[in-house]
C-alpha cells in the first residue's frame, strides 16, 4: 500500500465518521485502487463491530474516545487490521509510522500505542456476556438490530443468520457475474457465444455458465482485473451484472413489438438486457427521476450500442406520459432499502431503520399505483425490490392483488413469505444463501380486464 493510498483511507474513514453515508460513491480513479476499495468497504461493513471493540478497549484505558477525527479514524483501521486480518502489533505500528510520519513526534502516537497494546486483551465472548441473543448477533455480524428484529418476524433464525453471514462474507473464491451483450450488427448468437468462450479460455479466464439464465457467466473474483482489461469487456460484449438483476429481465420475458416501459431505469443495465432479449427495432421507453442518472444511463446505452431506447427524465409516480398510451409490459424494479444487497453496498446497513423503510414503502406504493394506470388490461407487470423486508414485497402486492392475476415463476425461485390472506402465486424470492445473489422479491402479474389491442406509438 502506498503512503498516498493509506492517507486516503484514513481520510475516507473520517468522512464516514462525519456523514455516515456517501463514502463508497468513490470517483472512478479511487474505485480502481484495490487497497482503498477493500479497506473502506470492509471497515464500513463491520463498522458497528469495530466501534464496539474500540469503545470496550478505550474504557479499560479510561479513555472516552479518539481525541480528534484523525485519531478516531486510525483506531478503526488498527482494529480492523488486528481483529479481522490478524495483523501483528509490530506490523501495524510500522504501517502507521511509515504512512503517517507526522505521528512520530506527536502526542497521538502514545494514545495509539497504548490502544494497540491493550487491544489483544479484548475478548468478544466476555464483552457479550449479559447481552440478548439479538444484541449478540447484531454485534458479532455487524447488522443493525432493526433489520434482525424485523426479519425474525417472518424468517427462521437459523436461515436469517445464514443470509446475514452470506451478505457479510467476501471470500477469495467468490464469483462475479457477466452477461453477453449482443450488439445490433451481430445476429448469429451461437457463433458469438462460442467465440466469446474461446477468447475467455485463451485469456485464461475461468467461467461457468449460469444454470438458470442464458448468456450469463460466473467468473472468479480474483480474475476480475483480467476481464476488465480484455477487449471483450472494453468493446461492451461482456457486461458485469448482478445475477438477480439479470433474472428479473429474464422473467420479464419481453417480446418483439410490445410497448415496454422500464419505470426506474438507471443505470441502464436492465433496459439494455430488455433490448437485446427483444431483438427488435421497436422502441423501448425508460424513465429516470434523477437528471444525472438519466444522463449516465443515456451515455452507457450509447457505449453499449443499444438503439431504439428512449430515456426520459421524469417522476414515475406522476408520469407525464399521456393516459391514452397504455403499455403491454411494465418493469418496476423499485427503489428500496437495499436490505438484500448489503454484500455489495455495506454502507446501506447503517441506513436500516423504520423511517428509511417507510420512506421507501411510500414511494413504492405511488410507483405501483402509477404502473397500474399505465398498464393495459391483460398487460404484464413485473415488480421487484432488492429487499428482504415483507413491507417492500408481499405486503405491497397484498394491497393491489385484487386487480391482478398471478403469472407463474420458475420452481428454482424460492416461495415468498407466508402472509395471512395472501396466496403465494405470482411471487417469489431470491436469497443470498440459496441463490448466490442479492436478496430480492419478485412479483409477476397480469392486470385484470379485457383489452382490444390497437397500436399506439409513443
C-alpha positions in Angstrom: 0.0 0.0 0.0 1.4 3.4 -0.9 1.5 6.3 1.6 -1.0 8.2 -0.5 -3.5 5.3 -0.5 -3.1 5.0 3.3 -3.8 8.7 3.8 -6.9 8.5 1.5 -8.2 5.5 3.5 -7.8 7.4 6.8 -9.5 10.5 5.3 -12.4 8.5 4.0 -12.9 6.8 7.4 -13.0 10.3 8.9 -15.6 11.3 6.2 -17.7 8.4 7.2 -17.4 9.3 10.9 -18.7 12.7 9.9 -21.5 11.9 7.4 -22.3 8.1 7.9 -23.2 7.9 4.1 -21.9 8.5 0.6 -18.3 7.5 1.2 -18.5 4.4 -1.1 -19.6 6.6 -4.0 -15.9 6.9 -4.8 -14.7 8.5 -8.1 -13.6 6.1 -10.8 -9.9 6.5 -10.0 -10.4 5.6 -6.4 -12.6 2.6 -7.3 -9.7 1.3 -9.4 -7.4 1.3 -6.4 -8.0 -2.2 -4.8 -6.4 -1.2 -1.5 -8.6 1.8 -0.9 -11.8 0.0 -2.1 -11.1 -3.1 0.1 -10.3 -1.2 3.3 -13.1 1.3 3.1 -15.7 -1.3 2.1 -14.7 -3.8 4.8 -14.3 -1.2 7.6 -17.8 0.2 6.8 -19.1 -3.4 6.5 -18.0 -4.2 10.1 -18.5 -0.6 11.5 -20.6 -1.4 14.5 -18.5 -4.4 15.5 -15.3 -2.3 15.3 -16.9 0.5 17.2 -18.0 -1.9 19.9 -14.4 -3.3 20.2 -12.9 0.2 20.2 -15.3 1.5 22.9 -14.7 -1.5 25.2 -10.9 -1.2 24.8 -10.9 2.5 25.4 -13.0 2.0 28.5 -10.3 -0.2 30.0 -7.8 2.6 29.3 -10.1 5.1 31.0 -10.4 6.9 27.6 -13.7 8.1 26.2 -12.6 8.0 22.6 -10.2 9.4 20.0 -9.0 12.9 20.7 -9.8 14.0 17.1 -11.3 12.6 13.9 -7.9 11.5 12.5 -7.1 9.6 15.7 -10.6 8.0 15.7 -10.2 7.0 12.1 -6.8 5.4 12.8 -8.4 3.4 15.7 -10.9 1.9 13.2 -8.1 1.0 10.8 -6.0 -0.5 13.6 -8.9 -2.6 15.0 -9.8 -3.9 11.6 -6.3 -4.9 10.8 -5.8 -6.6 14.1 -9.2 -8.2 14.7 -10.2 -9.2 11.1 -6.9 -9.5 9.3 -4.9 -10.8 12.2 -2.0 -8.4 11.6 0.7 -8.3 14.3 1.1 -5.3 16.5 4.6 -4.6 15.1 3.3 -4.7 11.6 0.5 -2.2 12.4 2.9 0.1 14.1 5.3 0.0 11.2 2.4 0.8 8.8 1.4 3.8 10.9 4.8 5.4 11.1 5.7 4.7 7.5 2.5 6.1 6.1 1.8 8.9 8.6 5.3 10.1 9.5 3.9 13.2 11.3 2.7 10.9 14.1 6.3 10.0 15.1 6.8 13.0 17.5 3.1 13.7 18.0 1.3 13.0 21.3 -1.3 10.9 19.4 1.2 8.1 18.9 1.3 7.5 22.7 -2.5 7.1 22.7 -2.4 4.8 19.7 0.5 2.7 21.2 -1.5 2.3 24.5 -4.6 1.2 22.5 -2.6 -1.3 20.4 -1.1 -2.9 23.5 -4.5 -3.2 25.2 -6.3 -4.5 22.1 -5.1 -8.1 22.4 -6.8 -8.3 25.8 -10.2 -7.8 24.3 -12.5 -10.9 24.4 -15.7 -10.8 22.4 -17.0 -13.7 24.5 -16.6 -11.8 27.7 -17.7 -8.5 26.2 -21.0 -10.1 25.0 -21.9 -11.5 28.4 -25.3 -10.4 29.6 -26.4 -9.3 26.0 -29.6 -10.7 24.5 -29.4 -13.1 21.5 -30.4 -10.3 19.1 -27.7 -8.0 20.5 -25.1 -10.7 20.3 -26.0 -11.4 16.6 -26.1 -7.7 15.8 -22.6 -7.0 17.3 -20.8 -10.1 16.0 -22.2 -9.8 12.5 -22.3 -6.0 12.3 -26.0 -5.9 11.5 -28.5 -3.3 12.8 -30.9 -4.5 15.5 -33.8 -3.1 13.4 -33.1 -5.5 10.5 -32.8 -8.5 12.7 -35.9 -7.9 14.7 -37.9 -7.1 11.6 -36.9 -10.2 9.8 -37.2 -12.6 12.7 -41.0 -12.0 12.5 -41.2 -13.8 9.1 -37.9 -15.7 8.9 -36.4 -18.7 10.8 -33.5 -17.6 13.0 -31.0 -20.1 11.5 -32.0 -19.1 8.0 -31.6 -15.4 8.8 -28.1 -16.0 10.2 -27.2 -17.9 7.1 -28.2 -15.0 4.9 -26.6 -12.4 7.1 -23.3 -14.3 7.0 -23.5 -14.7 3.3 -24.0 -11.0 2.8 -21.1 -10.2 5.1 -18.6 -12.7 3.7 -16.2 -11.8 0.9 -14.0 -14.8 0.0 -11.2 -15.3 -2.5 -13.3 -18.0 -4.3 -16.3 -15.7 -4.7 -17.6 -15.2 -8.3 -18.9 -12.2 -10.1 -21.4 -12.3 -13.0 -21.2 -11.1 -16.6 -23.8 -11.1 -19.4 -23.2 -11.3 -23.1 -24.3 -8.0 -24.8 -25.5 -8.8 -28.4 -24.6 -5.8 -30.5 -27.1 -4.8 -33.2 -24.8 -6.0 -36.0 -24.4 -9.5 -34.5 -27.2 -11.8 -35.5 -25.5 -15.2 -35.1 -25.9 -15.7 -31.3 -24.5 -19.3 -31.2 -21.4 -18.3 -33.2 -20.8 -15.2 -30.9 -21.2 -17.2 -27.7 -18.7 -19.8 -29.0 -16.2 -17.1 -29.9 -16.5 -15.4 -26.6 -16.0 -18.6 -24.7 -12.9 -19.4 -26.9 -11.5 -15.9 -26.2 -12.0 -16.3 -22.4 -10.2 -19.6 -22.5 -7.3 -18.2 -24.5 -7.0 -15.4 -21.9 -7.0 -18.0 -19.1 -10.2 -16.5 -17.6 -12.3 -19.3 -16.0 -16.1 -19.2 -16.3 -19.2 -21.2 -15.5 -22.4 -21.0 -17.4 -25.4 -20.0 -15.3 -27.8 -22.8 -14.9 -30.9 -20.6 -14.9 -30.3 -17.6 -17.2 -28.9 -17.9 -20.7 -25.9 -15.9 -21.8 -24.8 -15.4 -18.2 -21.4 -16.4 -16.9 -19.8 -16.6 -13.5 -16.1 -15.7 -13.2 -13.8 -15.9 -10.1 -13.5 -12.5 -8.4 -9.7 -12.9 -8.5 -9.8 -12.7 -12.3 -11.9 -9.5 -12.4 -8.9 -7.3 -13.3 -8.0 -9.6 -16.2 -11.5 -9.4 -17.6 -11.8 -5.6 -17.3 -8.6 -5.3 -19.3 -9.8 -7.7 -22.0 -11.2 -6.4 -25.3 -14.5 -8.3 -24.8 -15.2 -6.0 -21.8 -13.8 -2.9 -23.4 -15.9 -3.4 -26.5 -19.1 -3.9 -24.5 -19.5 -7.5 -25.5 -19.5 -8.6 -21.8 -21.3 -6.6 -19.1 -20.8 -7.0 -15.4 -24.3 -7.5 -13.9 -25.6 -9.0 -10.7 -27.4 -12.3 -11.3 -30.6 -11.1 -9.5 -30.8 -8.1 -11.9 -30.4 -10.5 -15.0 -33.0 -12.9 -13.5 -35.6 -10.1 -13.3 -35.4 -9.2 -17.0 -35.2 -12.9 -18.0 -38.5 -13.5 -16.1 -40.0 -10.3 -17.6 -39.9 -12.0 -21.0 -40.2 -9.0 -23.3 -41.4 -9.8 -26.8 -41.0 -8.0 -30.2 -43.5 -5.3 -31.0 -44.6 -5.0 -27.4 -44.8 -1.5 -25.9 -42.5 -1.7 -22.9 -41.8 0.7 -20.0 -38.9 0.4 -17.5 -40.1 2.8 -14.8 -36.8 3.2 -12.8 -34.3 2.5 -15.5 -30.9 3.8 -14.2 -28.1 2.9 -14.6 -29.4 1.2 -17.8 -28.1 -2.4 -17.5 -31.6 -3.9 -17.3 -33.1 -1.9 -20.2 -30.0 -2.9 -22.2 -30.9 -6.6 -21.5 -34.5 -6.0 -22.4 -33.5 -4.5 -25.7 -31.3 -7.5 -26.6 -33.9 -10.1 -25.4 -36.5 -8.4 -27.6 -34.2 -8.3 -30.7 -36.5 -5.7 -32.3 -36.3 -2.2 -33.6 -39.5 -1.4 -31.8 -38.8 1.4 -29.3 -38.5 0.8 -25.5 -39.1 3.6 -23.0 -37.1 4.1 -19.9 -37.9 6.6 -17.1 -35.5 8.0 -14.6 -36.2 10.6 -11.9 -32.6 11.9 -11.2 -31.3 14.0 -14.1 -27.7 13.0 -13.6 -28.6 9.3 -13.5 -30.7 9.7 -16.6 -27.7 11.3 -18.4 -25.4 8.5 -17.2 -27.9 5.9 -18.5 -28.0 7.5 -21.9 -24.2 7.5 -22.1 -24.0 3.9 -21.1 -26.6 2.8 -23.6 -24.7 4.7 -26.3 -21.5 2.9 -25.3 -23.3 -0.5 -25.4 -24.8 0.4 -28.8 -28.3 -0.1 -27.5 -30.6 1.5 -30.1 -34.3 2.4 -30.1 -34.3 3.1 -26.4 -35.8 6.4 -25.3 -34.8 7.7 -21.9 -37.0 10.4 -20.3 -36.1 12.3 -17.1 -39.4 12.1 -15.2 -41.0 11.3 -11.9 -42.5 7.9 -12.4 -45.0 8.4 -9.5 -46.7 11.1 -11.7 -45.6 10.2 -15.2 -46.1 12.8 -17.9 -47.0 10.0 -20.4 -50.4 10.6 -21.9 -53.1 8.4 -20.5 -54.1 7.4 -24.0 -50.8 5.4 -24.1 -51.0 2.0 -22.4 -48.1 -0.4 -22.2 -48.1 -4.1 -22.8 -45.4 -4.7 -20.2 -44.0 -2.6 -17.4 -40.9 -3.4 -15.4 -40.8 -1.8 -11.9 -37.5 -2.6 -10.2 -38.3 -0.1 -7.4 -36.1 2.0 -5.2 -35.9 0.3 -1.8 -33.9 -0.1 1.4 -31.4 -2.4 -0.2 -31.6 -4.7 2.8 -30.9 -7.7 0.4 -27.8 -6.0 -1.2 -25.6 -5.4 1.8 -22.8 -7.5 0.4 -22.3 -5.1 -2.5 -23.2 -2.0 -0.6 -22.3 -2.3 3.1 -23.0 1.4 3.6 -26.7 0.6 3.3 -26.5 -1.3 6.6 -26.3 1.9 8.6 -29.5 3.3 7.0 -31.7 0.4 8.0 -34.3 2.0 10.3 -38.1 2.5 10.5 -38.0 5.9 8.9 -35.9 4.7 5.9 -38.1 1.7 5.4 -41.3 3.6 5.3 -39.9 6.3 3.1 -39.3 3.6 0.5 -42.6 1.8 1.1 -44.5 5.1 0.5 -42.6 5.7 -2.8 -43.2 2.1 -3.9 -46.9 2.4 -3.3 -47.1 5.5 -5.6 -45.0 3.8 -8.2 -47.2 0.7 -8.2 -50.3 2.8 -8.5 -49.0 4.7 -11.5 -47.7 1.5 -13.1 -51.2 0.0 -13.0 -52.7 3.2 -14.5 -50.2 2.9 -17.4 -50.6 -0.8 -18.0 -53.2 -2.1 -20.4 -55.7 -4.6 -19.1 -54.3 -8.1 -19.6 -50.8 -6.5 -19.7 -47.9 -7.8 -17.6 -46.4 -6.1 -14.5 -43.1 -7.3 -13.0 -42.4 -5.7 -9.7 -39.1 -6.3 -7.8 -37.0 -4.9 -4.9 -33.6 -5.9 -3.6 -35.1 -6.1 -0.1 -35.7 -8.8 2.5 -38.5 -6.9 4.2 -42.1 -8.1 3.5 -43.2 -4.4 3.6 -41.4 -3.9 0.3 -42.6 -7.1 -1.2 -45.5 -9.3 -0.3 -47.3 -6.5 1.6 -47.1 -4.2 -1.4 -48.7 -6.8 -3.6 -51.4 -7.6 -1.0 -52.7 -4.0 -1.3 -53.4 -4.4 -5.1 -53.7 -8.1 -5.6 -57.5 -7.9 -6.3 -56.6 -6.0 -9.5 -54.1 -8.7 -10.6 -53.9 -12.3 -11.9 -50.7 -14.2 -11.0 -48.3 -15.4 -13.6 -46.1 -18.5 -13.0 -42.4 -18.2 -11.9 -39.8 -21.0 -12.3 -39.6 -23.6 -9.5 -36.0 -22.6 -8.7 -37.2 -19.3 -7.4 -37.9 -19.6 -3.6 -41.5 -19.1 -2.4 -42.5 -15.7 -0.9 -43.0 -15.2 2.8 -46.3 -16.6 4.2 -48.6 -13.6 4.7 -52.1 -14.0 6.1 -54.8 -13.9 3.4 -52.3 -13.7 0.6 -51.8 -16.6 -1.9 -48.2 -17.2 -2.9 -48.8 -17.5 -6.7 -47.0 -15.0 -8.9 -44.4 -14.1 -6.2 -41.0 -15.4 -5.2 -37.7 -14.6 -3.6 -34.0 -14.9 -4.2 -31.9 -15.4 -1.1 -28.1 -14.9 -0.8 -27.7 -18.2 1.0 -29.7 -20.2 -1.6 -29.2 -18.5 -4.9 -25.8 -16.8 -4.5 -27.4 -13.5 -5.4 -28.6 -10.4 -3.6 -31.8 -10.8 -1.6 -34.7 -10.0 -3.9 -38.5 -10.0 -4.0 -40.1 -10.7 -7.4 -43.8 -10.5 -8.4 -45.1 -11.2 -11.9 -48.8 -10.5 -12.5 -51.3 -9.7 -15.3 -53.6 -6.8 -14.9 -57.2 -7.9 -14.8 -59.6 -6.9 -17.6 -60.1 -7.1 -21.3 -58.3 -5.1 -23.9 -58.8 -4.7 -27.6 -55.3 -4.2 -28.9 -54.7 -1.2 -31.1 -51.3 0.1 -31.9 -50.4 3.4 -30.3 -47.0 5.0 -30.7 -45.1 7.0 -28.1 
